[in-house]
């Protein structure tokens, strides 16, 4: 395994990656609160941590990825009340739709997808521990974490306590001793879902679930904790406080945060009304377009979603797919040339080097596309070697076309192209164009070249 460096949000430095157990990596990524269909902002951290997981596996690590689903929360309850639905059933429906969207985007499912409603025992036990250690207090059926008791509160977001109220997701309550104290347990209100506890019926606060579930599966100290940059404060800040107060150990060795997706320089938000659902995006474009858009950016920087970025990405994806189809048709056995072997070695070295340097997928993808551009004209053994290399790198990127069809389908497409080309020779362009249009509607792209007509899936 070569050295890998990661920018750690907590230290504010690029640090050499050294997991707690050599050869094994435990990653916890905060997942969605499922009260609506997922939007393209949800897709970015999911895609980036999916590729990080694949890269670490490619480098020889045994990776366990945990990503939760928050299925009980104020937002869920409020939305369910508006619609007259059961909040838990509604949350589970949207959770399934979220997973379907992720499947479409080629995001491999995490090893474990824990839900808050199924970990009440662990959550309650963690709250009890915090009370026993003097970090939390009960007030009128609620339980709050006392931020003043935890030394260095604010160390992740690099904020001073007196500056934290501005822009914080803080609930005002006369039950709190300090406005920054956050709820670990909330007393039940009429009509809300609730569970029995030592403090009366209620439900967990937003932050406690992630600490309880992550430590249940990965232990007291995680290797990597990740999520969107909007979670740094207060969510991840509060996770650190409650977890380290309970265990006395560092909660995570590395903190990785993915930049927000913006539209016209504004954060994508339902309240602003600039949200684009994944399901709507997929009605217009192949899912790989969104995957490629996000990989063609550095994960820590904000991403400006725009129609231009979509139109700029589609030709890149078509180039990858057309080259792959061309190589499949022109590949044959034998030993590749020294030039192609050298190009493959150099491309591989450059891609791995970029990913090892704070997971720079943008630079890695540029190297990948440079090789694709070189490979498009290869034939015979060189084409076979290039095809094998693209397949090897696709373990990480997962961008190559799927479902290329069987032998019968290929022969049928070939026959249609013969008919089209014959009609062109006869100058029956309306018929030829009709065949092209119908094939493209079925996801088959036609390309006329000096060597003849090529086709590939889009």
TORKOL-4160 file (C-alpha; in steps of 0.2 Angstrom, whole numbers, padded with zeros to 4 digits, m for minus):
458
<pt num="1" X="0000" Y="0000" Z="0000"/>
<pt num="2" X="0007" Y="0017" Z="m0005"/>
<pt num="3" X="0005" Y="0032" Z="0007"/>
<pt num="4" X="m0012" Y="0041" Z="0006"/>
<pt num="5" X="m0014" Y="0059" Z="0013"/>
<pt num="6" X="m0031" Y="0066" Z="0018"/>
<pt num="7" X="m0036" Y="0084" Z="0023"/>
<pt num="8" X="m0043" Y="0082" Z="0041"/>
<pt num="9" X="m0056" Y="0095" Z="0046"/>
<pt num="10" X="m0052" Y="0094" Z="0064"/>
<pt num="11" X="m0033" Y="0098" Z="0063"/>
<pt num="12" X="m0035" Y="0109" Z="0048"/>
<pt num="13" X="m0020" Y="0100" Z="0040"/>
<pt num="14" X="m0016" Y="0087" Z="0026"/>
<pt num="15" X="m0011" Y="0071" Z="0036"/>
<pt num="16" X="m0005" Y="0054" Z="0032"/>
<pt num="17" X="m0018" Y="0041" Z="0033"/>
<pt num="18" X="m0015" Y="0028" Z="0046"/>
<pt num="19" X="m0030" Y="0018" Z="0052"/>
<pt num="20" X="m0032" Y="0012" Z="0069"/>
<pt num="21" X="m0030" Y="m0006" Z="0064"/>
<pt num="22" X="m0017" Y="m0008" Z="0050"/>
<pt num="23" X="m0026" Y="m0014" Z="0034"/>
<pt num="24" X="m0043" Y="m0011" Z="0040"/>
<pt num="25" X="m0054" Y="0005" Z="0038"/>
<pt num="26" X="m0070" Y="0010" Z="0047"/>
<pt num="27" X="m0080" Y="0024" Z="0039"/>
<pt num="28" X="m0095" Y="0032" Z="0045"/>
<pt num="29" X="m0105" Y="0044" Z="0034"/>
<pt num="30" X="m0120" Y="0054" Z="0039"/>
<pt num="31" X="m0135" Y="0049" Z="0028"/>
<pt num="32" X="m0151" Y="0058" Z="0025"/>
<pt num="33" X="m0166" Y="0063" Z="0035"/>
<pt num="34" X="m0179" Y="0055" Z="0025"/>
<pt num="35" X="m0195" Y="0066" Z="0024"/>
<pt num="36" X="m0194" Y="0069" Z="0005"/>
<pt num="37" X="m0187" Y="0063" Z="m0011"/>
<pt num="38" X="m0168" Y="0065" Z="m0012"/>
<pt num="39" X="m0161" Y="0080" Z="m0021"/>
<pt num="40" X="m0144" Y="0081" Z="m0031"/>
<pt num="41" X="m0136" Y="0089" Z="m0016"/>
<pt num="42" X="m0138" Y="0072" Z="m0007"/>
<pt num="43" X="m0130" Y="0063" Z="m0021"/>
<pt num="44" X="m0113" Y="0072" Z="m0020"/>
<pt num="45" X="m0107" Y="0065" Z="m0003"/>
<pt num="46" X="m0114" Y="0048" Z="m0007"/>
<pt num="47" X="m0105" Y="0047" Z="m0023"/>
<pt num="48" X="m0088" Y="0054" Z="m0016"/>
<pt num="49" X="m0088" Y="0042" Z="m0001"/>
<pt num="50" X="m0093" Y="0028" Z="m0013"/>
<pt num="51" X="m0077" Y="0031" Z="m0024"/>
<pt num="52" X="m0066" Y="0034" Z="m0008"/>
<pt num="53" X="m0072" Y="0017" Z="m0002"/>
<pt num="54" X="m0068" Y="0009" Z="m0019"/>
<pt num="55" X="m0051" Y="0017" Z="m0020"/>
<pt num="56" X="m0046" Y="0011" Z="m0002"/>
<pt num="57" X="m0052" Y="m0006" Z="m0007"/>
<pt num="58" X="m0042" Y="m0005" Z="m0023"/>
<pt num="59" X="m0026" Y="0000" Z="m0012"/>
<pt num="60" X="m0029" Y="m0016" Z="m0002"/>
<pt num="61" X="m0038" Y="m0010" Z="0013"/>
<pt num="62" X="m0053" Y="m0020" Z="0021"/>
<pt num="63" X="m0066" Y="m0006" Z="0022"/>
<pt num="64" X="m0082" Y="m0006" Z="0032"/>
<pt num="65" X="m0093" Y="0008" Z="0027"/>
<pt num="66" X="m0108" Y="0013" Z="0038"/>
<pt num="67" X="m0121" Y="0026" Z="0033"/>
<pt num="68" X="m0136" Y="0030" Z="0043"/>
<pt num="69" X="m0154" Y="0035" Z="0039"/>
<pt num="70" X="m0162" Y="0047" Z="0051"/>
<pt num="71" X="m0180" Y="0040" Z="0052"/>
<pt num="72" X="m0187" Y="0050" Z="0067"/>
<pt num="73" X="m0184" Y="0069" Z="0068"/>
<pt num="74" X="m0194" Y="0085" Z="0069"/>
<pt num="75" X="m0194" Y="0088" Z="0050"/>
<pt num="76" X="m0201" Y="0070" Z="0047"/>
<pt num="77" X="m0215" Y="0073" Z="0060"/>
<pt num="78" X="m0219" Y="0090" Z="0053"/>
<pt num="79" X="m0220" Y="0084" Z="0035"/>
<pt num="80" X="m0231" Y="0069" Z="0041"/>
<pt num="81" X="m0243" Y="0080" Z="0050"/>
<pt num="82" X="m0245" Y="0091" Z="0035"/>
<pt num="83" X="m0249" Y="0076" Z="0024"/>
<pt num="84" X="m0259" Y="0066" Z="0037"/>
<pt num="85" X="m0247" Y="0052" Z="0037"/>
<pt num="86" X="m0239" Y="0040" Z="0049"/>
<pt num="87" X="m0221" Y="0048" Z="0052"/>
<pt num="88" X="m0212" Y="0032" Z="0053"/>
<pt num="89" X="m0220" Y="0024" Z="0038"/>
<pt num="90" X="m0217" Y="0040" Z="0028"/>
<pt num="91" X="m0199" Y="0040" Z="0033"/>
<pt num="92" X="m0196" Y="0022" Z="0028"/>
<pt num="93" X="m0205" Y="0025" Z="0011"/>
<pt num="94" X="m0193" Y="0039" Z="0007"/>
<pt num="95" X="m0178" Y="0029" Z="0014"/>
<pt num="96" X="m0182" Y="0016" Z="0001"/>
<pt num="97" X="m0183" Y="0029" Z="m0013"/>
<pt num="98" X="m0167" Y="0036" Z="m0008"/>
<pt num="99" X="m0158" Y="0019" Z="m0009"/>
<pt num="100" X="m0166" Y="0017" Z="m0026"/>
<pt num="101" X="m0159" Y="0033" Z="m0032"/>
<pt num="102" X="m0142" Y="0029" Z="m0025"/>
<pt num="103" X="m0143" Y="0012" Z="m0034"/>
<pt num="104" X="m0146" Y="0021" Z="m0050"/>
<pt num="105" X="m0131" Y="0032" Z="m0047"/>
<pt num="106" X="m0120" Y="0017" Z="m0045"/>
<pt num="107" X="m0117" Y="0020" Z="m0027"/>
<pt num="108" X="m0113" Y="0004" Z="m0019"/>
<pt num="109" X="m0124" Y="0001" Z="m0003"/>
<pt num="110" X="m0115" Y="0003" Z="0013"/>
<pt num="111" X="m0110" Y="m0013" Z="0023"/>
<pt num="112" X="m0123" Y="m0007" Z="0036"/>
<pt num="113" X="m0137" Y="0006" Z="0035"/>
<pt num="114" X="m0143" Y="0008" Z="0053"/>
<pt num="115" X="m0159" Y="0018" Z="0057"/>
<pt num="116" X="m0162" Y="0028" Z="0072"/>
<pt num="117" X="m0179" Y="0019" Z="0076"/>
<pt num="118" X="m0170" Y="0002" Z="0077"/>
<pt num="119" X="m0156" Y="0008" Z="0089"/>
<pt num="120" X="m0166" Y="0015" Z="0104"/>
<pt num="121" X="m0158" Y="0004" Z="0117"/>
<pt num="122" X="m0140" Y="0010" Z="0112"/>
<pt num="123" X="m0146" Y="0028" Z="0111"/>
<pt num="124" X="m0154" Y="0027" Z="0128"/>
<pt num="125" X="m0139" Y="0019" Z="0136"/>
<pt num="126" X="m0127" Y="0032" Z="0129"/>
<pt num="127" X="m0138" Y="0046" Z="0136"/>
<pt num="128" X="m0138" Y="0037" Z="0153"/>
<pt num="129" X="m0119" Y="0036" Z="0152"/>
<pt num="130" X="m0118" Y="0055" Z="0149"/>
<pt num="131" X="m0129" Y="0059" Z="0164"/>
<pt num="132" X="m0119" Y="0048" Z="0175"/>
<pt num="133" X="m0103" Y="0056" Z="0170"/>
<pt num="134" X="m0110" Y="0073" Z="0173"/>
<pt num="135" X="m0111" Y="0079" Z="0155"/>
<pt num="136" X="m0130" Y="0079" Z="0153"/>
<pt num="137" X="m0145" Y="0084" Z="0164"/>
<pt num="138" X="m0163" Y="0080" Z="0163"/>
<pt num="139" X="m0176" Y="0094" Z="0163"/>
<pt num="140" X="m0195" Y="0091" Z="0162"/>
<pt num="141" X="m0193" Y="0075" Z="0152"/>
<pt num="142" X="m0180" Y="0081" Z="0141"/>
<pt num="143" X="m0161" Y="0078" Z="0142"/>
<pt num="144" X="m0148" Y="0090" Z="0137"/>
<pt num="145" X="m0129" Y="0090" Z="0134"/>
<pt num="146" X="m0120" Y="0103" Z="0144"/>
<pt num="147" X="m0108" Y="0111" Z="0132"/>
<pt num="148" X="m0099" Y="0120" Z="0146"/>
<pt num="149" X="m0094" Y="0104" Z="0154"/>
<pt num="150" X="m0085" Y="0098" Z="0138"/>
<pt num="151" X="m0067" Y="0105" Z="0136"/>
<pt num="152" X="m0063" Y="0112" Z="0119"/>
<pt num="153" X="m0081" Y="0112" Z="0113"/>
<pt num="154" X="m0080" Y="0120" Z="0095"/>
<pt num="155" X="m0063" Y="0112" Z="0090"/>
<pt num="156" X="m0070" Y="0104" Z="0074"/>
<pt num="157" X="m0078" Y="0120" Z="0068"/>
<pt num="158" X="m0064" Y="0131" Z="0075"/>
<pt num="159" X="m0077" Y="0142" Z="0083"/>
<pt num="160" X="m0077" Y="0151" Z="0100"/>
<pt num="161" X="m0092" Y="0147" Z="0111"/>
<pt num="162" X="m0097" Y="0165" Z="0112"/>
<pt num="163" X="m0098" Y="0166" Z="0093"/>
<pt num="164" X="m0108" Y="0150" Z="0090"/>
<pt num="165" X="m0125" Y="0156" Z="0092"/>
<pt num="166" X="m0125" Y="0165" Z="0075"/>
<pt num="167" X="m0131" Y="0154" Z="0062"/>
<pt num="168" X="m0133" Y="0139" Z="0073"/>
<pt num="169" X="m0147" Y="0126" Z="0073"/>
<pt num="170" X="m0151" Y="0130" Z="0091"/>
<pt num="171" X="m0168" Y="0126" Z="0099"/>
<pt num="172" X="m0174" Y="0139" Z="0111"/>
<pt num="173" X="m0181" Y="0132" Z="0127"/>
<pt num="174" X="m0182" Y="0138" Z="0145"/>
<pt num="175" X="m0177" Y="0120" Z="0150"/>
<pt num="176" X="m0159" Y="0123" Z="0145"/>
<pt num="177" X="m0146" Y="0129" Z="0157"/>
<pt num="178" X="m0136" Y="0137" Z="0142"/>
<pt num="179" X="m0144" Y="0141" Z="0125"/>
<pt num="180" X="m0130" Y="0131" Z="0116"/>
<pt num="181" X="m0135" Y="0115" Z="0126"/>
<pt num="182" X="m0142" Y="0102" Z="0114"/>
<pt num="183" X="m0156" Y="0089" Z="0116"/>
<pt num="184" X="m0151" Y="0071" Z="0118"/>
<pt num="185" X="m0168" Y="0065" Z="0122"/>
<pt num="186" X="m0185" Y="0074" Z="0119"/>
<pt num="187" X="m0200" Y="0072" Z="0129"/>
<pt num="188" X="m0215" Y="0065" Z="0119"/>
<pt num="189" X="m0228" Y="0077" Z="0113"/>
<pt num="190" X="m0246" Y="0072" Z="0109"/>
<pt num="191" X="m0247" Y="0062" Z="0093"/>
<pt num="192" X="m0228" Y="0060" Z="0091"/>
<pt num="193" X="m0219" Y="0044" Z="0089"/>
<pt num="194" X="m0211" Y="0039" Z="0106"/>
<pt num="195" X="m0202" Y="0026" Z="0115"/>
<pt num="196" X="m0200" Y="0022" Z="0134"/>
<pt num="197" X="m0185" Y="0029" Z="0143"/>
<pt num="198" X="m0179" Y="0032" Z="0161"/>
<pt num="199" X="m0185" Y="0050" Z="0159"/>
<pt num="200" X="m0202" Y="0046" Z="0152"/>
<pt num="201" X="m0208" Y="0043" Z="0135"/>
<pt num="202" X="m0199" Y="0052" Z="0121"/>
<pt num="203" X="m0188" Y="0051" Z="0106"/>
<pt num="204" X="m0169" Y="0055" Z="0103"/>
<pt num="205" X="m0162" Y="0071" Z="0098"/>
<pt num="206" X="m0154" Y="0073" Z="0081"/>
<pt num="207" X="m0136" Y="0071" Z="0086"/>
<pt num="208" X="m0136" Y="0057" Z="0098"/>
<pt num="209" X="m0141" Y="0044" Z="0085"/>
<pt num="210" X="m0125" Y="0045" Z="0075"/>
<pt num="211" X="m0114" Y="0043" Z="0090"/>
<pt num="212" X="m0124" Y="0028" Z="0096"/>
<pt num="213" X="m0125" Y="0019" Z="0080"/>
<pt num="214" X="m0107" Y="0023" Z="0074"/>
<pt num="215" X="m0099" Y="0017" Z="0090"/>
<pt num="216" X="m0110" Y="0001" Z="0090"/>
<pt num="217" X="m0103" Y="m0005" Z="0074"/>
<pt num="218" X="m0086" Y="0003" Z="0073"/>
<pt num="219" X="m0080" Y="0005" Z="0091"/>
<pt num="220" X="m0076" Y="0021" Z="0101"/>
<pt num="221" X="m0064" Y="0028" Z="0088"/>
<pt num="222" X="m0068" Y="0029" Z="0070"/>
<pt num="223" X="m0055" Y="0029" Z="0056"/>
<pt num="224" X="m0065" Y="0042" Z="0045"/>
<pt num="225" X="m0081" Y="0051" Z="0049"/>
<pt num="226" X="m0088" Y="0060" Z="0034"/>
<pt num="227" X="m0103" Y="0070" Z="0028"/>
<pt num="228" X="m0108" Y="0086" Z="0020"/>
<pt num="229" X="m0099" Y="0102" Z="0025"/>
<pt num="230" X="m0115" Y="0109" Z="0032"/>
<pt num="231" X="m0114" Y="0096" Z="0046"/>
<pt num="232" X="m0098" Y="0102" Z="0053"/>
<pt num="233" X="m0108" Y="0113" Z="0065"/>
<pt num="234" X="m0118" Y="0109" Z="0075"/>
<pt num="235" X="m0120" Y="0091" Z="0070"/>
<pt num="236" X="m0103" Y="0084" Z="0070"/>
<pt num="237" X="m0097" Y="0096" Z="0083"/>
<pt num="238" X="m0110" Y="0089" Z="0095"/>
<pt num="239" X="m0106" Y="0071" Z="0090"/>
<pt num="240" X="m0088" Y="0074" Z="0095"/>
<pt num="241" X="m0093" Y="0082" Z="0112"/>
<pt num="242" X="m0106" Y="0068" Z="0117"/>
<pt num="243" X="m0095" Y="0054" Z="0111"/>
<pt num="244" X="m0078" Y="0059" Z="0118"/>
<pt num="245" X="m0087" Y="0064" Z="0135"/>
<pt num="246" X="m0094" Y="0046" Z="0136"/>
<pt num="247" X="m0079" Y="0037" Z="0131"/>
<pt num="248" X="m0064" Y="0048" Z="0135"/>
<pt num="249" X="m0056" Y="0043" Z="0118"/>
<pt num="250" X="m0055" Y="0053" Z="0102"/>
<pt num="251" X="m0070" Y="0050" Z="0092"/>
<pt num="252" X="m0063" Y="0050" Z="0074"/>
<pt num="253" X="m0045" Y="0050" Z="0068"/>
<pt num="254" X="m0050" Y="0059" Z="0052"/>
<pt num="255" X="m0064" Y="0071" Z="0048"/>
<pt num="256" X="m0069" Y="0073" Z="0029"/>
<pt num="257" X="m0082" Y="0085" Z="0023"/>
<pt num="258" X="m0089" Y="0087" Z="0005"/>
<pt num="259" X="m0092" Y="0104" Z="m0001"/>
<pt num="260" X="m0110" Y="0109" Z="m0003"/>
<pt num="261" X="m0119" Y="0109" Z="m0020"/>
<pt num="262" X="m0125" Y="0126" Z="m0025"/>
<pt num="263" X="m0136" Y="0134" Z="m0038"/>
<pt num="264" X="m0131" Y="0151" Z="m0044"/>
<pt num="265" X="m0119" Y="0153" Z="m0029"/>
<pt num="266" X="m0133" Y="0149" Z="m0017"/>
<pt num="267" X="m0135" Y="0133" Z="m0006"/>
<pt num="268" X="m0147" Y="0121" Z="m0013"/>
<pt num="269" X="m0162" Y="0121" Z="m0001"/>
<pt num="270" X="m0180" Y="0117" Z="m0001"/>
<pt num="271" X="m0184" Y="0133" Z="0009"/>
<pt num="272" X="m0176" Y="0143" Z="m0006"/>
<pt num="273" X="m0185" Y="0133" Z="m0019"/>
<pt num="274" X="m0169" Y="0129" Z="m0029"/>
<pt num="275" X="m0169" Y="0110" Z="m0026"/>
<pt num="276" X="m0167" Y="0097" Z="m0040"/>
<pt num="277" X="m0173" Y="0080" Z="m0036"/>
<pt num="278" X="m0162" Y="0065" Z="m0042"/>
<pt num="279" X="m0177" Y="0057" Z="m0049"/>
<pt num="280" X="m0181" Y="0072" Z="m0060"/>
<pt num="281" X="m0163" Y="0073" Z="m0066"/>
<pt num="282" X="m0163" Y="0055" Z="m0071"/>
<pt num="283" X="m0178" Y="0057" Z="m0082"/>
<pt num="284" X="m0168" Y="0069" Z="m0093"/>
<pt num="285" X="m0150" Y="0062" Z="m0091"/>
<pt num="286" X="m0141" Y="0045" Z="m0089"/>
<pt num="287" X="m0136" Y="0043" Z="m0070"/>
<pt num="288" X="m0118" Y="0042" Z="m0075"/>
<pt num="289" X="m0118" Y="0061" Z="m0080"/>
<pt num="290" X="m0121" Y="0066" Z="m0062"/>
<pt num="291" X="m0108" Y="0054" Z="m0056"/>
<pt num="292" X="m0095" Y="0061" Z="m0068"/>
<pt num="293" X="m0100" Y="0079" Z="m0064"/>
<pt num="294" X="m0095" Y="0077" Z="m0046"/>
<pt num="295" X="m0080" Y="0066" Z="m0049"/>
<pt num="296" X="m0074" Y="0080" Z="m0060"/>
<pt num="297" X="m0072" Y="0092" Z="m0045"/>
<pt num="298" X="m0062" Y="0092" Z="m0029"/>
<pt num="299" X="m0073" Y="0085" Z="m0015"/>
<pt num="300" X="m0069" Y="0099" Z="m0002"/>
<pt num="301" X="m0074" Y="0113" Z="m0014"/>
<pt num="302" X="m0092" Y="0119" Z="m0016"/>
<pt num="303" X="m0100" Y="0113" Z="m0033"/>
<pt num="304" X="m0110" Y="0125" Z="m0043"/>
<pt num="305" X="m0124" Y="0115" Z="m0052"/>
<pt num="306" X="m0128" Y="0122" Z="m0069"/>
<pt num="307" X="m0135" Y="0117" Z="m0086"/>
<pt num="308" X="m0118" Y="0122" Z="m0093"/>
<pt num="309" X="m0109" Y="0109" Z="m0082"/>
<pt num="310" X="m0121" Y="0096" Z="m0088"/>
<pt num="311" X="m0119" Y="0100" Z="m0106"/>
<pt num="312" X="m0100" Y="0100" Z="m0103"/>
<pt num="313" X="m0100" Y="0083" Z="m0095"/>
<pt num="314" X="m0111" Y="0074" Z="m0108"/>
<pt num="315" X="m0097" Y="0074" Z="m0121"/>
<pt num="316" X="m0084" Y="0067" Z="m0109"/>
<pt num="317" X="m0096" Y="0053" Z="m0104"/>
<pt num="318" X="m0099" Y="0049" Z="m0123"/>
<pt num="319" X="m0080" Y="0049" Z="m0126"/>
<pt num="320" X="m0078" Y="0036" Z="m0112"/>
<pt num="321" X="m0092" Y="0025" Z="m0118"/>
<pt num="322" X="m0088" Y="0026" Z="m0137"/>
<pt num="323" X="m0070" Y="0022" Z="m0134"/>
<pt num="324" X="m0075" Y="0007" Z="m0123"/>
<pt num="325" X="m0086" Y="0001" Z="m0137"/>
<pt num="326" X="m0073" Y="0003" Z="m0150"/>
<pt num="327" X="m0060" Y="m0006" Z="m0140"/>
<pt num="328" X="m0071" Y="m0020" Z="m0137"/>
<pt num="329" X="m0074" Y="m0022" Z="m0156"/>
<pt num="330" X="m0056" Y="m0020" Z="m0161"/>
<pt num="331" X="m0047" Y="m0030" Z="m0147"/>
<pt num="332" X="m0038" Y="m0046" Z="m0150"/>
<pt num="333" X="m0025" Y="m0057" Z="m0142"/>
<pt num="334" X="m0006" Y="m0055" Z="m0142"/>
<pt num="335" X="0006" Y="m0044" Z="m0133"/>
<pt num="336" X="0003" Y="m0025" Z="m0133"/>
<pt num="337" X="0016" Y="m0013" Z="m0139"/>
<pt num="338" X="0029" Y="m0006" Z="m0127"/>
<pt num="339" X="0022" Y="0011" Z="m0130"/>
<pt num="340" X="0004" Y="0006" Z="m0125"/>
<pt num="341" X="0012" Y="m0003" Z="m0110"/>
<pt num="342" X="0021" Y="0012" Z="m0105"/>
<pt num="343" X="0006" Y="0023" Z="m0107"/>
<pt num="344" X="m0004" Y="0012" Z="m0096"/>
<pt num="345" X="0009" Y="0012" Z="m0082"/>
<pt num="346" X="0010" Y="0031" Z="m0082"/>
<pt num="347" X="m0008" Y="0033" Z="m0082"/>
<pt num="348" X="m0011" Y="0021" Z="m0068"/>
<pt num="349" X="0003" Y="0029" Z="m0058"/>
<pt num="350" X="m0004" Y="0047" Z="m0061"/>
<pt num="351" X="m0022" Y="0042" Z="m0056"/>
<pt num="352" X="m0016" Y="0033" Z="m0040"/>
<pt num="353" X="m0005" Y="0048" Z="m0036"/>
<pt num="354" X="m0019" Y="0060" Z="m0038"/>
<pt num="355" X="m0031" Y="0050" Z="m0027"/>
<pt num="356" X="m0018" Y="0047" Z="m0014"/>
<pt num="357" X="m0016" Y="0066" Z="m0012"/>
<pt num="358" X="m0032" Y="0071" Z="m0003"/>
<pt num="359" X="m0043" Y="0061" Z="m0014"/>
<pt num="360" X="m0041" Y="0072" Z="m0029"/>
<pt num="361" X="m0054" Y="0064" Z="m0041"/>
<pt num="362" X="m0053" Y="0079" Z="m0053"/>
<pt num="363" X="m0035" Y="0077" Z="m0057"/>
<pt num="364" X="m0037" Y="0058" Z="m0057"/>
<pt num="365" X="m0051" Y="0060" Z="m0069"/>
<pt num="366" X="m0041" Y="0071" Z="m0081"/>
<pt num="367" X="m0027" Y="0058" Z="m0082"/>
<pt num="368" X="m0040" Y="0045" Z="m0085"/>
<pt num="369" X="m0048" Y="0055" Z="m0099"/>
<pt num="370" X="m0031" Y="0058" Z="m0107"/>
<pt num="371" X="m0028" Y="0039" Z="m0108"/>
<pt num="372" X="m0046" Y="0037" Z="m0115"/>
<pt num="373" X="m0041" Y="0050" Z="m0129"/>
<pt num="374" X="m0025" Y="0040" Z="m0132"/>
<pt num="375" X="m0034" Y="0023" Z="m0133"/>
<pt num="376" X="m0048" Y="0028" Z="m0145"/>
<pt num="377" X="m0038" Y="0023" Z="m0160"/>
<pt num="378" X="m0030" Y="0007" Z="m0154"/>
<pt num="379" X="m0032" Y="m0010" Z="m0162"/>
<pt num="380" X="m0028" Y="m0028" Z="m0159"/>
<pt num="381" X="m0017" Y="m0032" Z="m0143"/>
<pt num="382" X="m0015" Y="m0013" Z="m0139"/>
<pt num="383" X="m0034" Y="m0012" Z="m0138"/>
<pt num="384" X="m0036" Y="m0027" Z="m0127"/>
<pt num="385" X="m0023" Y="m0020" Z="m0115"/>
<pt num="386" X="m0031" Y="m0003" Z="m0115"/>
<pt num="387" X="m0048" Y="m0011" Z="m0112"/>
<pt num="388" X="m0041" Y="m0021" Z="m0097"/>
<pt num="389" X="m0034" Y="m0005" Z="m0090"/>
<pt num="390" X="m0051" Y="0004" Z="m0091"/>
<pt num="391" X="m0059" Y="m0010" Z="m0083"/>
<pt num="392" X="m0047" Y="m0010" Z="m0069"/>
<pt num="393" X="m0049" Y="0008" Z="m0066"/>
<pt num="394" X="m0068" Y="0006" Z="m0067"/>
<pt num="395" X="m0067" Y="m0003" Z="m0050"/>
<pt num="396" X="m0064" Y="0014" Z="m0043"/>
<pt num="397" X="m0074" Y="0026" Z="m0055"/>
<pt num="398" X="m0088" Y="0015" Z="m0061"/>
<pt num="399" X="m0092" Y="0025" Z="m0077"/>
<pt num="400" X="m0091" Y="0012" Z="m0091"/>
<pt num="401" X="m0107" Y="0007" Z="m0100"/>
<pt num="402" X="m0117" Y="m0007" Z="m0093"/>
<pt num="403" X="m0128" Y="m0020" Z="m0101"/>
<pt num="404" X="m0120" Y="m0019" Z="m0119"/>
<pt num="405" X="m0132" Y="m0033" Z="m0125"/>
<pt num="406" X="m0129" Y="m0050" Z="m0132"/>
<pt num="407" X="m0124" Y="m0056" Z="m0148"/>
<pt num="408" X="m0141" Y="m0056" Z="m0156"/>
<pt num="409" X="m0144" Y="m0038" Z="m0151"/>
<pt num="410" X="m0127" Y="m0033" Z="m0159"/>
<pt num="411" X="m0131" Y="m0042" Z="m0175"/>
<pt num="412" X="m0148" Y="m0033" Z="m0175"/>
<pt num="413" X="m0140" Y="m0016" Z="m0173"/>
<pt num="414" X="m0128" Y="m0020" Z="m0186"/>
<pt num="415" X="m0142" Y="m0025" Z="m0198"/>
<pt num="416" X="m0151" Y="m0008" Z="m0195"/>
<pt num="417" X="m0135" Y="0001" Z="m0198"/>
<pt num="418" X="m0133" Y="m0008" Z="m0215"/>
<pt num="419" X="m0150" Y="m0003" Z="m0220"/>
<pt num="420" X="m0147" Y="0015" Z="m0214"/>
<pt num="421" X="m0131" Y="0016" Z="m0224"/>
<pt num="422" X="m0139" Y="0009" Z="m0239"/>
<pt num="423" X="m0153" Y="0022" Z="m0238"/>
<pt num="424" X="m0140" Y="0036" Z="m0237"/>
<pt num="425" X="m0132" Y="0029" Z="m0252"/>
<pt num="426" X="m0148" Y="0030" Z="m0261"/>
<pt num="427" X="m0150" Y="0048" Z="m0254"/>
<pt num="428" X="m0166" Y="0043" Z="m0244"/>
<pt num="429" X="m0160" Y="0054" Z="m0230"/>
<pt num="430" X="m0177" Y="0055" Z="m0221"/>
<pt num="431" X="m0177" Y="0036" Z="m0219"/>
<pt num="432" X="m0159" Y="0036" Z="m0213"/>
<pt num="433" X="m0161" Y="0050" Z="m0201"/>
<pt num="434" X="m0177" Y="0041" Z="m0194"/>
<pt num="435" X="m0167" Y="0025" Z="m0191"/>
<pt num="436" X="m0153" Y="0036" Z="m0182"/>
<pt num="437" X="m0166" Y="0045" Z="m0171"/>
<pt num="438" X="m0175" Y="0029" Z="m0166"/>
<pt num="439" X="m0159" Y="0021" Z="m0161"/>
<pt num="440" X="m0154" Y="0036" Z="m0151"/>
<pt num="441" X="m0170" Y="0035" Z="m0142"/>
<pt num="442" X="m0166" Y="0018" Z="m0137"/>
<pt num="443" X="m0149" Y="0024" Z="m0130"/>
<pt num="444" X="m0138" Y="0019" Z="m0145"/>
<pt num="445" X="m0127" Y="0033" Z="m0152"/>
<pt num="446" X="m0122" Y="0032" Z="m0170"/>
<pt num="447" X="m0105" Y="0040" Z="m0176"/>
<pt num="448" X="m0100" Y="0041" Z="m0194"/>
<pt num="449" X="m0081" Y="0040" Z="m0197"/>
<pt num="450" X="m0069" Y="0037" Z="m0211"/>
<pt num="451" X="m0067" Y="0019" Z="m0205"/>
<pt num="452" X="m0086" Y="0017" Z="m0206"/>
<pt num="453" X="m0101" Y="0018" Z="m0195"/>
<pt num="454" X="m0098" Y="0015" Z="m0176"/>
<pt num="455" X="m0111" Y="0013" Z="m0163"/>
<pt num="456" X="m0111" Y="0013" Z="m0144"/>
<pt num="457" X="m0123" Y="0014" Z="m0129"/>
<pt num="458" X="m0127" Y="0031" Z="m0121"/>
